[in-house]
Amino acid sequence: MAEYLDRVPVSGIMRIRDMMYTVDKPFRLDQGDVDFDVPESVRQALLQGIADNRTHYVQTTGIPPLIDLIVRKLREKNRVPVERADEVMVTSGGIHGVFAVCQGLLEPGDEVLVPDPEWPPAQGNVACARAVPVPYRLHPSRGWTPDIDEMRALVTPKTRAIYVNSPNNPSGGVMTRDELQAVADLARERDLWVISDEAYEDMLFDGREHVSIASFPGMYERTIPLYTFSKSYAMTGLRLAYLAVKDETMRGRIRKVLFYTVSNTSSLIQYGGIGALSGPQDAVTGYRQELEARRTLFYDGIRRHAGHVFSGEPPAGAFYAFLKIDPGWRSPLDGAPGSSSWAMTEYLIKRGRIGCVPGVDFGANGEGYVRFCFARSRAELTGAIEAMAGLLP
């Protein structure tokens, strides 16, 4: 029996999702899903795929027309020096991509530096590879970015890789070019791999620039960047993502993982990806502009109606409000202290139908915080804030 799986943490997001399905007319600020429709180019490509019966087996790593578009996008937009089409692999969503990378890269007992707070599948997939996630602290005083000296102190002879997620889920922290350069220098200095999760590459605000650490000189050789169609093109339920790997040995390992888990990513969905990358990109810009407006709406509402309980600055990227709970707050349900992020989460769900995620689910450094998703509709955000105002007098 694979008893090691008993030690892999179960994300509270799963528990919350089950709770929310029992709630009548909920405010779904718990799940990281936008309410936008997919771009018309994606919809038409999916319909054409059905009309053309694109429903059979395809290449394990992705269909050539999609791979070619991804290669061009990585070179031109992300400045990642991809040379060959076989360096790119398509996966069934971002989690599948992280799983495949961890299985292909890590040996039992390896250590991986992982941000804290961080999206739960990052640590979970490291643990599924029987490796050891080692948290490195993201500092709210630095805009939820790390201290490179603290990271360096965590590196041991067992350290295999550094996991980077910028923009970060749940904090929205965005690492600057200089901060990423410092991580790159550390990786070269200690001969480490970098797993670069760039799912929110298009979700940056206030004119900020997304930078891929794989674009730095000499870094693509030791970096595996991961991207997804979920956030940029509102394709969350379609499960389509991709990664790039320069190292031939590593490509071979990851290719095996892809074959033995899904054989190939859904043929039809890959044609949707072709529609996304080949069609007009104005939808991506429109999504970002609307998310910035919703960010303002949500934070203005929090300041007016719940500022005595929640605090925090609007994020630089992604689409989450990671808010600190006032330590003096007590749950009317059981009197649990305000430092308990689960107490706040359960109170908001049970009494206000307001979905959120406890900060501790993202790591020990997240305790005392809750995460709300402001990518929901303006009406849903407004309704949640109004409900919150009545719950947090």
Helices and strands as residue ranges (DSSP letters): G 3-7, H 12-20, H 40-51, H 64-76, G 85-87, E 88-91, H 94-105, E 111-116, H 120-128, E 132-139, G 140-142, E 145-146, H 148-154, E 159-165, H 177-189, E 193-197, G 213-215, G 220-222, E 223-228, H 229-232, G 236-238, E 241-244, H 248-262, H 267-278, H 282-305, E 310-311, E 320-325, H 341-352, E 357-358, G 359-362, G 364-366, E 369-373, H 378-391
